[in-house]
Amino acid sequence: MGTGNILGERFVVVSFGESHGRCVGVVIDGCPAGLEISEEDIQMELDRRRPGQSILTTQRREQDRVEILSGVFNGRTTGAPICMLVWN
């Protein structure tokens, strides 16, 4: 697969939303149960790409806080699709 906002074969990743809409998000399907993951793990990666950290990037200030809605329970994947959102 690899059309539009859908990527992957083993792990299928579907992105949705737009930067000027209400939110952006992703659904990741195919992740096995039992893997450790937390919002903090994802947030650390989001923070690395946050704008306004150098004079070469946009100076807009947005928090970009990730919220895991499904597929993770007590810090471990459940085997269900993982849905994550970032509200604009």
C-alpha positions as CSV (number, residue, x, y, z in Angstrom):
1,M,0.0,0.0,0.0
2,G,1.2,3.5,-0.5
3,T,-1.5,5.9,-1.8
4,G,-2.4,9.3,-0.5
5,N,-2.2,9.3,3.3
6,I,-1.8,5.5,3.7
7,L,1.7,4.0,4.0
8,G,3.1,0.5,4.7
9,E,2.3,-3.2,4.5
10,R,3.2,-4.7,7.9
11,F,2.5,-1.6,9.8
12,V,-0.2,0.4,8.1
13,V,0.0,4.1,8.9
14,V,-2.9,6.4,8.0
15,S,-2.5,10.1,8.6
16,F,-5.4,12.6,8.7
17,G,-6.1,16.2,9.3
18,E,-4.3,19.3,8.2
19,S,-2.2,22.0,9.9
20,H,-4.9,24.6,9.7
21,G,-7.8,22.3,10.7
22,R,-8.9,21.2,14.2
23,C,-6.3,18.5,14.6
24,V,-3.8,16.2,12.8
25,G,-3.5,12.5,13.7
26,V,-2.4,9.1,12.8
27,V,-3.7,5.6,13.0
28,I,-1.0,2.8,13.1
29,D,-2.3,-0.7,12.5
30,G,-0.3,-3.9,12.8
31,C,1.6,-3.1,16.0
32,P,1.8,-6.2,18.1
33,A,0.5,-6.3,21.7
34,G,2.9,-5.7,24.6
35,L,5.3,-3.1,23.3
36,E,6.1,-0.3,25.7
37,I,5.0,3.2,24.5
38,S,3.9,6.3,26.2
39,E,2.7,9.8,25.2
40,E,6.0,11.0,26.7
41,D,7.9,8.9,24.1
42,I,6.0,10.4,21.2
43,Q,6.1,13.9,22.7
44,M,9.9,13.8,22.9
45,E,10.0,13.2,19.2
46,L,7.4,15.9,18.5
47,D,9.4,18.4,20.6
48,R,12.5,17.8,18.4
49,R,10.8,19.1,15.4
50,R,8.9,22.0,17.1
51,P,9.2,25.3,15.3
52,G,10.9,28.4,16.8
53,Q,14.0,26.6,18.0
54,S,16.3,28.3,15.6
55,I,16.4,31.4,13.3
56,L,16.1,29.1,10.3
57,T,12.7,27.8,11.2
58,T,9.3,29.5,11.6
59,Q,9.0,31.4,14.9
60,R,5.4,30.4,15.5
61,R,4.8,28.9,19.0
62,E,2.6,25.9,19.2
63,Q,2.6,23.2,21.9
64,D,1.8,20.2,19.7
65,R,0.8,18.0,22.6
66,V,0.1,14.4,21.5
67,E,-2.8,12.4,22.9
68,I,-3.1,8.6,22.5
69,L,-6.7,7.7,22.1
70,S,-6.6,4.0,21.5
71,G,-4.4,0.9,21.2
72,V,-2.3,1.6,24.3
73,F,-3.3,0.6,27.9
74,N,-1.1,1.0,31.0
75,G,1.9,2.0,28.8
76,R,1.8,-1.1,26.5
77,T,0.3,-1.6,23.1
78,T,-2.9,-3.8,23.0
79,G,-2.7,-5.1,19.5
80,A,-5.5,-2.8,18.4
81,P,-4.9,0.1,16.0
82,I,-3.1,3.0,17.8
83,C,-4.8,6.4,17.2
84,M,-2.9,9.5,18.2
85,L,-4.0,13.2,17.8
86,V,-2.5,16.6,18.1
87,W,-5.1,19.3,18.5
88,N,-4.4,22.6,16.7
